[in-house]
Amino acid sequence: MDDPEERFSILYDRHYRNVLGYALLRADPAMAEDLTSETFLIAWRRLDDLPDPPLPWLLGVTRNLLRKQRARRLRTEELVARLAQLTTFVEGDVAEKVANRQHALAALTGLKGQDVEVLILTSWCGMTSAEAAEVAGCSARTYEVRLHRARQRLRKALQSTPPFTLQEQT
């Protein structure tokens, strides 16, 4: 069979349920569907390199994607935790500082991991755009665009997140 589209269609029809089932055992339904789609996208790109039988390879790709997704989620959680530790109190009303900190943390937890990372690299680590871009694996210009967009999303999140008040704790 020489037609790549036909070969891919047969591959997809034969193995979609197996790959999705494997992903569903390890992730929520929405993520499992995304992982399955990404697995078959990778298979399409590497169609000529697929081993025979392809199912173990497909499941290995899905496993690797799951591992990367978990690593991203853990990095985001670690960044938010680090952010919480790095915030320090300055002179003034301690209760107000706690409320402001909680408000900022609530807004940050609503952001995507990439946005949090960009903000932390620049704001808390004090890196230049070129240094942070190297860490993020992109060009300095791309990093500056990401930073600008992350700041916009943070600003919007701060405006839409209700301020934390001490009455909410009691």
Accessible surface in RSA format (square Angstrom, percent):
REM  Atomic radii and reference values for relative SASA: ProtOr
REM  Chains: A
REM  Algorithm: Lee & Richards
REM  Probe-radius: 1.40
REM  Slices: 20
REM RES _ NUM      All-atoms   Total-Side   Main-Chain    Non-polar    All polar
REM                ABS   REL    ABS   REL    ABS   REL    ABS   REL    ABS   REL
RES MET A   1   130.65  67.7  61.24  40.5  69.40 165.2  75.02  63.8  55.63  73.7
RES ASP A   2   138.03  96.7 117.31 116.8  20.72  49.0  39.57  93.1  98.46  98.2
RES ASP A   3    69.87  48.9  62.99  62.7   6.88  16.3  27.21  64.0  42.66  42.5
RES PRO A   4    63.11  46.0  63.11  57.5   0.00   0.0  63.11  52.1   0.00   0.0
RES GLU A   5   119.84  68.8 117.41  88.8   2.42   5.8  32.15  62.2  87.69  71.6
RES GLU A   6    88.13  50.6  82.90  62.7   5.23  12.5  26.73  51.7  61.40  50.1
RES ARG A   7    67.91  28.5  62.05  31.6   5.87  14.0  25.46  34.8  42.46  25.7
RES PHE A   8    40.87  20.4  40.87  25.3   0.00   0.0  40.87  24.8   0.00   0.0
RES SER A   9    56.55  47.8  53.05  70.8   3.51   8.1  26.89  57.3  29.66  41.6
RES ILE A  10    51.80  29.5  50.37  37.5   1.44   3.5  51.80  37.3   0.01   0.0
RES LEU A  11    13.00   7.2   9.74   7.0   3.27   8.2  12.81   9.0   0.19   0.5
RES TYR A  12    83.78  39.1  83.78  47.7   0.00   0.0  53.70  40.4  30.08  37.1
RES ASP A  13   112.79  79.0  82.96  82.6  29.83  70.5  30.63  72.1  82.16  81.9
RES ARG A  14   171.76  72.1 146.42  74.6  25.34  60.3  45.72  62.5 126.04  76.4
RES HIS A  15    25.29  13.8  25.29  17.6   0.00   0.0  20.67  21.3   4.61   5.4
RES TYR A  16    61.13  28.5  61.13  34.8   0.00   0.0  38.01  28.6  23.13  28.5
RES ARG A  17   204.11  85.7 195.23  99.5   8.88  21.1  69.03  94.3 135.08  81.9
RES ASN A  18    72.00  49.7  61.60  59.5  10.40  25.0  12.85  30.9  59.15  57.2
RES VAL A  19     0.00   0.0   0.00   0.0   0.00   0.0   0.00   0.0   0.00   0.0
RES LEU A  20    33.15  18.5  33.15  23.7   0.00   0.0  33.15  23.3   0.00   0.0
RES GLY A  21    30.15  37.2   0.00   N/A  30.15  37.2  28.16  77.3   1.99   4.4
RES TYR A  22    41.53  19.4  37.35  21.3   4.18  10.9  28.20  21.2  13.33  16.4
RES ALA A  23     0.00   0.0   0.00   0.0   0.00   0.0   0.00   0.0   0.00   0.0
RES LEU A  24    79.92  44.5  61.76  44.2  18.16  45.6  61.92  43.5  18.00  48.4
RES LEU A  25   145.80  81.2 111.74  79.9  34.05  85.6 115.09  80.8  30.70  82.6
RES ARG A  26    96.91  40.7  77.96  39.7  18.95  45.1  27.56  37.7  69.36  42.0
RES ALA A  27    20.89  19.2   1.10   1.7  19.79  45.0  13.05  18.4   7.84  20.8
RES ASP A  28    78.48  55.0  65.80  65.5  12.68  30.0  40.72  95.8  37.76  37.7
RES PRO A  29    88.46  64.5  88.35  80.5   0.11   0.4  88.46  73.0   0.00   0.0
RES ALA A  30    69.97  64.3  61.05  94.2   8.92  20.3  67.07  94.4   2.90   7.7
RES MET A  31    50.46  26.1  47.01  31.1   3.45   8.2  43.68  37.1   6.78   9.0
RES ALA A  32     0.00   0.0   0.00   0.0   0.00   0.0   0.00   0.0   0.00   0.0
RES GLU A  33    96.42  55.4  94.51  71.5   1.91   4.6  18.11  35.0  78.31  63.9
RES ASP A  34    97.14  68.0  92.55  92.1   4.59  10.8  25.15  59.2  71.98  71.8
RES LEU A  35     8.87   4.9   8.74   6.3   0.13   0.3   8.87   6.2   0.00   0.0
RES THR A  36     0.29   0.2   0.29   0.3   0.00   0.0   0.29   0.4   0.00   0.0
RES SER A  37    72.38  61.2  61.01  81.4  11.37  26.2  37.02  78.8  35.36  49.5
RES GLU A  38    75.69  43.5  72.14  54.6   3.55   8.4  18.59  36.0  57.10  46.6
RES THR A  39     0.00   0.0   0.00   0.0   0.00   0.0   0.00   0.0   0.00   0.0
RES PHE A  40     5.05   2.5   4.90   3.0   0.15   0.4   5.05   3.1   0.00   0.0
RES LEU A  41    81.84  45.6  76.66  54.8   5.18  13.0  80.82  56.8   1.02   2.7
RES ILE A  42    41.05  23.4  40.93  30.5   0.12   0.3  41.05  29.6   0.00   0.0
RES ALA A  43     0.00   0.0   0.00   0.0   0.00   0.0   0.00   0.0   0.00   0.0
RES TRP A  44   103.60  41.6  96.50  46.7   7.10  16.7  66.93  35.7  36.67  59.5
RES ARG A  45   169.86  71.3 132.87  67.7  36.99  88.1  51.68  70.6 118.18  71.6
RES ARG A  46   110.67  46.5 108.49  55.3   2.18   5.2  33.88  46.3  76.79  46.5
RES LEU A  47    18.59  10.4  11.87   8.5   6.72  16.9  11.87   8.3   6.72  18.1
RES ASP A  48   124.78  87.4  90.94  90.5  33.83  80.0  34.07  80.2  90.71  90.5
RES ASP A  49    96.61  67.7  70.10  69.8  26.51  62.7  19.00  44.7  77.61  77.4
RES LEU A  50    36.47  20.3  12.33   8.8  24.14  60.7  12.51   8.8  23.95  64.5
RES PRO A  51    62.11  45.3  47.69  43.5  14.43  52.4  58.73  48.5   3.38  21.0
RES ASP A  52   139.15  97.5 107.19 106.7  31.96  75.6  37.20  87.6 101.94 101.7
RES PRO A  53    89.27  65.1  86.65  79.0   2.62   9.5  86.65  71.5   2.62  16.3
RES PRO A  54    21.63  15.8  21.63  19.7   0.00   0.0  21.63  17.9   0.00   0.0
RES LEU A  55    43.93  24.5  43.93  31.4   0.00   0.0  43.93  30.9   0.00   0.0
RES PRO A  56    85.75  62.5  72.53  66.1  13.22  48.0  77.17  63.7   8.58  53.3
RES TRP A  57    52.34  21.0  42.34  20.5  10.00  23.5  34.47  18.4  17.88  29.0
RES LEU A  58     0.00   0.0   0.00   0.0   0.00   0.0   0.00   0.0   0.00   0.0
RES LEU A  59    43.96  24.5  43.51  31.1   0.45   1.1  43.72  30.7   0.24   0.6
RES GLY A  60    19.37  23.9   0.00   N/A  19.37  23.9  18.63  51.1   0.74   1.7
RES VAL A  61    18.40  12.1  16.92  15.3   1.48   3.6  17.63  15.3   0.77   2.1
RES THR A  62     0.00   0.0   0.00   0.0   0.00   0.0   0.00   0.0   0.00   0.0
RES ARG A  63   120.88  50.8 119.83  61.1   1.04   2.5  46.16  63.1  74.71  45.3
RES ASN A  64    51.91  35.8  51.91  50.2   0.00   0.0   8.71  21.0  43.19  41.7
RES LEU A  65    11.85   6.6  10.78   7.7   1.08   2.7  10.78   7.6   1.08   2.9
RES LEU A  66     4.00   2.2   4.00   2.9   0.00   0.0   4.00   2.8   0.00   0.0
RES ARG A  67   132.17  55.5 129.83  66.2   2.34   5.6  66.80  91.3  65.37  39.6
RES LYS A  68   111.81  54.5 108.02  66.3   3.79   9.0  58.65  52.8  53.16  56.6
RES GLN A  69    50.19  28.1  50.19  36.7   0.00   0.0   2.33   5.0  47.86  36.3
RES ARG A  70    94.49  39.7  94.49  48.2   0.00   0.0  38.36  52.4  56.14  34.0
RES ALA A  71    39.24  36.1  34.00  52.5   5.25  11.9  38.17  53.7   1.08   2.9
RES ARG A  72   112.04  47.0 109.97  56.1   2.07   4.9  49.46  67.6  62.57  37.9
RES ARG A  73   108.57  45.6 102.46  52.2   6.11  14.6  54.39  74.3  54.18  32.8
RES LEU A  74    91.24  50.8  91.21  65.3   0.03   0.1  91.21  64.1   0.03   0.1
RES ARG A  75   124.34  52.2 123.55  63.0   0.79   1.9  56.56  77.3  67.78  41.1
RES THR A  76    33.22  23.6  33.18  33.6   0.04   0.1  24.75  33.2   8.47  12.8
RES GLU A  77    90.84  52.2  82.80  62.6   8.03  19.1  44.17  85.4  46.67  38.1
RES GLU A  78   107.54  61.7 104.31  78.9   3.23   7.7  41.48  80.2  66.06  53.9
RES LEU A  79    24.43  13.6  24.42  17.5   0.01   0.0  24.42  17.1   0.01   0.0
RES VAL A  80    24.05  15.8  24.05  21.8   0.00   0.0  24.05  20.9   0.00   0.0
RES ALA A  81    52.88  48.6  45.53  70.3   7.35  16.7  51.95  73.2   0.93   2.5
RES ARG A  82   122.29  51.3 122.04  62.2   0.24   0.6  39.17  53.5  83.12  50.4
RES LEU A  83     1.79   1.0   1.79   1.3   0.00   0.0   1.79   1.3   0.00   0.0
RES ALA A  84    22.18  20.4  19.99  30.9   2.18   5.0  20.04  28.2   2.14   5.7
RES GLN A  85   143.86  80.4 115.45  84.4  28.41  67.6  43.77  93.2 100.09  75.9
RES LEU A  86    88.63  49.4  73.61  52.7  15.02  37.8  75.72  53.2  12.91  34.7
RES THR A  87    47.05  33.5  28.78  29.2  18.27  43.5  33.85  45.5  13.20  20.0
RES THR A  88   110.45  78.6  86.24  87.4  24.21  57.7  64.01  86.0  46.44  70.2
RES PHE A  89   104.56  52.3  77.30  47.9  27.26  70.9  77.36  46.9  27.20  77.9
RES VAL A  90   106.43  70.0  94.53  85.6  11.90  28.7 101.04  87.8   5.39  14.6
RES GLU A  91   168.01  96.5 144.42 109.3  23.59  56.2  65.82 127.3 102.19  83.4
RES GLY A  92    56.35  69.5   0.00   N/A  56.35  69.5  33.62  92.3  22.72  50.9
RES ASP A  93    87.77  61.5  71.02  70.7  16.75  39.6  32.03  75.4  55.73  55.6
RES VAL A  94    93.40  61.5  90.80  82.2   2.61   6.3  90.82  78.9   2.58   7.0
RES ALA A  95    34.81  32.0  28.22  43.5   6.59  15.0  32.63  46.0   2.18   5.8
RES GLU A  96    97.47  56.0  91.57  69.3   5.90  14.1  28.74  55.6  68.73  56.1
RES LYS A  97    63.26  30.9  60.28  37.0   2.98   7.1  17.66  15.9  45.60  48.6
RES VAL A  98    38.01  25.0  38.01  34.4   0.00   0.0  38.01  33.0   0.00   0.0
RES ALA A  99    16.59  15.2  15.78  24.3   0.81   1.8  16.12  22.7   0.47   1.2
RES ASN A 100    81.44  56.2  76.02  73.5   5.41  13.0  25.41  61.2  56.02  54.1
RES ARG A 101    66.49  27.9  59.17  30.2   7.31  17.4  17.59  24.0  48.90  29.6
RES GLN A 102    58.96  33.0  56.05  41.0   2.91   6.9   3.57   7.6  55.39  42.0
RES HIS A 103    34.41  18.8  33.37  23.2   1.04   2.7  18.86  19.4  15.55  18.1
RES ALA A 104    39.77  36.6  39.71  61.3   0.05   0.1  39.71  55.9   0.05   0.1
RES LEU A 105    23.84  13.3  23.73  17.0   0.11   0.3  23.84  16.7   0.00   0.0
RES ALA A 106    48.87  44.9  32.73  50.5  16.14  36.7  39.14  55.1   9.74  25.8
RES ALA A 107     1.24   1.1   0.00   0.0   1.24   2.8   1.17   1.6   0.08   0.2
RES LEU A 108     5.54   3.1   5.36   3.8   0.19   0.5   5.36   3.8   0.19   0.5
RES THR A 109    86.57  61.6  58.40  59.2  28.17  67.1  46.71  62.7  39.86  60.2
RES GLY A 110    67.53  83.3   0.00   N/A  67.53  83.3  34.99  96.0  32.54  72.9
RES LEU A 111    19.04  10.6   7.92   5.7  11.13  28.0  10.14   7.1   8.90  24.0
RES LYS A 112   158.74  77.4 150.03  92.1   8.72  20.8 100.28  90.3  58.46  62.3
RES GLY A 113    22.38  27.6   0.00   N/A  22.38  27.6  10.03  27.5  12.35  27.7
RES GLN A 114    89.10  49.8  80.00  58.5   9.10  21.7  30.51  64.9  58.59  44.4
RES ASP A 115     6.15   4.3   6.15   6.1   0.00   0.0   0.00   0.0   6.15   6.1
RES VAL A 116     0.16   0.1   0.16   0.1   0.00   0.0   0.16   0.1   0.00   0.0
RES GLU A 117    48.85  28.0  48.73  36.9   0.12   0.3   5.49  10.6  43.36  35.4
RES VAL A 118     1.69   1.1   1.69   1.5   0.00   0.0   1.69   1.5   0.00   0.0
RES LEU A 119     5.25   2.9   5.25   3.8   0.00   0.0   5.25   3.7   0.00   0.0
RES ILE A 120     2.51   1.4   2.51   1.9   0.00   0.0   2.51   1.8   0.00   0.0
RES LEU A 121    15.91   8.9  15.91  11.4   0.00   0.0  15.91  11.2   0.00   0.0
RES THR A 122    29.80  21.2  22.64  23.0   7.16  17.1  22.26  29.9   7.54  11.4
RES SER A 123    66.97  56.6  31.56  42.1  35.41  81.6  23.71  50.5  43.26  60.6
RES TRP A 124    97.88  39.3  66.35  32.1  31.53  74.0  56.15  29.9  41.72  67.7
RES CYS A 125    62.63  47.4  29.67  33.1  32.97  77.5  13.39  33.9  49.25  53.1
RES GLY A 126    59.44  73.3   0.00   N/A  59.44  73.3  30.28  83.1  29.16  65.3
RES MET A 127    58.19  30.1  50.07  33.1   8.13  19.4  51.27  43.6   6.92   9.2
RES THR A 128    80.71  57.4  72.33  73.3   8.38  20.0  77.58 104.2   3.13   4.7
RES SER A 129    31.19  26.4  24.04  32.1   7.15  16.5   8.17  17.4  23.02  32.3
RES ALA A 130    64.70  59.5  55.14  85.1   9.56  21.8  56.67  79.8   8.02  21.3
RES GLU A 131    90.90  52.2  85.82  64.9   5.09  12.1  36.91  71.4  54.00  44.1
RES ALA A 132     0.00   0.0   0.00   0.0   0.00   0.0   0.00   0.0   0.00   0.0
RES ALA A 133     2.83   2.6   2.83   4.4   0.00   0.0   2.83   4.0   0.00   0.0
RES GLU A 134   145.79  83.7 123.13  93.2  22.66  54.0  47.36  91.6  98.43  80.4
RES VAL A 135    83.05  54.6  52.36  47.4  30.69  74.0  59.90  52.0  23.14  62.8
RES ALA A 136    30.06  27.6   3.59   5.5  26.48  60.2   8.31  11.7  21.75  57.6
RES GLY A 137    67.64  83.4   0.00   N/A  67.64  83.4  35.20  96.6  32.44  72.7
RES CYS A 138    30.43  23.0   6.20   6.9  24.23  57.0  19.11  48.4  11.32  12.2
RES SER A 139    64.14  54.2  47.82  63.8  16.32  37.6  53.42 113.8  10.72  15.0
RES ALA A 140    39.20  36.0  32.52  50.2   6.69  15.2  32.52  45.8   6.69  17.7
RES ARG A 141   161.63  67.9 157.80  80.4   3.83   9.1  71.54  97.8  90.09  54.6
RES THR A 142    55.70  39.6  51.83  52.5   3.87   9.2  29.86  40.1  25.84  39.1
RES TYR A 143     0.12   0.1   0.12   0.1   0.00   0.0   0.12   0.1   0.00   0.0
RES GLU A 144    71.59  41.1  66.44  50.3   5.15  12.3  19.94  38.6  51.66  42.2
RES VAL A 145    45.44  29.9  43.08  39.0   2.35   5.7  45.44  39.5   0.00   0.0
RES ARG A 146    71.04  29.8  69.67  35.5   1.37   3.3  20.61  28.2  50.43  30.6
RES LEU A 147    12.57   7.0  12.57   9.0   0.00   0.0  12.57   8.8   0.00   0.0
RES HIS A 148   104.71  57.2 102.56  71.3   2.15   5.5  68.83  70.9  35.88  41.7
RES ARG A 149   129.29  54.3 128.92  65.7   0.37   0.9  20.29  27.7 109.01  66.1
RES ALA A 150     0.00   0.0   0.00   0.0   0.00   0.0   0.00   0.0   0.00   0.0
RES ARG A 151   103.54  43.5 101.34  51.7   2.20   5.2  29.30  40.0  74.24  45.0
RES GLN A 152    84.35  47.2  79.68  58.2   4.67  11.1  21.39  45.5  62.96  47.8
RES ARG A 153   104.74  44.0 101.15  51.6   3.59   8.5  47.98  65.6  56.76  34.4
RES LEU A 154    35.14  19.6  35.14  25.1   0.00   0.0  35.14  24.7   0.00   0.0
RES ARG A 155   133.28  56.0 131.09  66.8   2.18   5.2  51.74  70.7  81.54  49.4
RES LYS A 156   146.94  71.7 145.20  89.1   1.74   4.2  89.21  80.3  57.73  61.5
RES ALA A 157    17.96  16.5  13.62  21.0   4.34   9.9  17.59  24.8   0.37   1.0
RES LEU A 158    59.07  32.9  54.27  38.8   4.81  12.1  54.52  38.3   4.56  12.3
RES GLN A 159   142.85  79.9 106.13  77.6  36.72  87.4  47.73 101.6  95.12  72.1
RES SER A 160    87.15  73.6  54.43  72.6  32.72  75.4  47.44 101.0  39.71  55.6
RES THR A 161    28.29  20.1  23.02  23.3   5.27  12.6  16.25  21.8  12.03  18.2
RES PRO A 162   104.13  75.9  90.76  82.7  13.37  48.6  96.85  80.0   7.28  45.3
RES PRO A 163    92.49  67.4  88.61  80.8   3.88  14.1  88.61  73.2   3.88  24.1
RES PHE A 164    42.77  21.4  35.07  21.7   7.70  20.0  36.98  22.4   5.79  16.6
RES THR A 165    58.66  41.7  55.22  56.0   3.45   8.2  52.93  71.1   5.74   8.7
RES LEU A 166    84.48  47.1  78.49  56.2   5.99  15.1  78.92  55.4   5.56  15.0
RES GLN A 167   140.85  78.8 128.30  93.8  12.55  29.9  64.43 137.1  76.42  58.0
RES GLU A 168   111.91  64.2  76.55  57.9  35.36  84.2  44.76  86.6  67.15  54.8
RES GLN A 169   123.97  69.3  87.64  64.0  36.33  86.5  29.92  63.7  94.04  71.3
RES THR A 170   154.53 109.9  91.80  93.1  62.73 149.5 105.90 142.2  48.63  73.5
END  Absolute sums over single chains surface
CHAIN  1 A    11309.4       9543.8       1765.6       6112.7       5196.7
END  Absolute sums over all chains
TOTAL         11309.4       9543.8       1765.6       6112.7       5196.7
